[in-house]
Amino acid sequence: MELRIEEKSCLCVLTGAGVSAESGVQTFRGQGGLWEGMLIEQIASPKGFEQTPSLLWRFYGKRRRMAKRVEPNAGHHALVEWEQRLGERFLLVTQNVDGLHQRAGSKRVIPLHGHLMETRCTKCQRVFFDENTYMEEGEGLPRCQECRGLLRPNVVWFGEMLDKHYLEEISEFMKAAGEHLVFVAAGTSGQVYPAAGLVDEVNCMRGKSWLVDVDPPEFYAGRFNHVVRGKSGEVLPKLWP
Ligand code: OAD
């Protein structure tokens, strides 16, 4: 099965944790998922941070260390190539915070859930690149050098608003494409909104939709025109060769 990309087609790709799995990044859900057995909605939330900031810092600290060690895989590279072929007719929306798409060379990327390698001050809201705060065992909570406010990773947690400019950009892209929209979701379990609802918007405008997943969740897969079962690093390079 191959994507049909025509002269007027616009391609929107949504990626999730599964796309980074072959690089060695653990997914959130599913077998061996990071949050297996944990009440994720409670921990990765403003309330969770208020109650046990050290727990969240240690979780993201581990993720930072791991993200520094890994490299983009064939799935990430295929998406860079698609962007180069389509230019403004391509948009990548990612729920991943690991920065692997950007490191692979993707430029037209919407980092819907933020950036793992950025830190934000909860008081003065300053955001800065930071790959070295890990919050090791026994270390105090990281504080802002300017205002002493508590620092946090610059990622979106449950119960937090997404950047409305990102949502507008996605919506404009989709509306402009209309029925010429081709939507590919890869490596996402379809459990977190609004990303999980994008396929419904594509269906409303009668675009074409594809799901690529090694183990496609039934409730999500049923909303797509085509489902390809397989690893994204193997499927994506062949989907639009
Ligand atoms: P999940 O961990 O929920 O889902 C990963 C999906 O990838 C599953 O459907 C797996 O079957 C699939 N998968 C695993 N390995 C794969 C591979 N090699 N190729 C293709 N598919 C593979 O991850 P997300 O859907 O991204 O949000 O999770 C969404 C959000 O939930 C995350 O961004 C995160 C979390 O809460 C925040 O942190 C705000």
Residues whose N, C-alpha, C, O or C-beta is under 5 A from the ligand:
A	BS01	OAD	G16 A17 G18 A21 E22 T27 F28 R29 G30 Q95 N96 H113 V156 W157 G187 T188 S189 G190 V192 V212 D213 V214 D215 G230 K231 S232
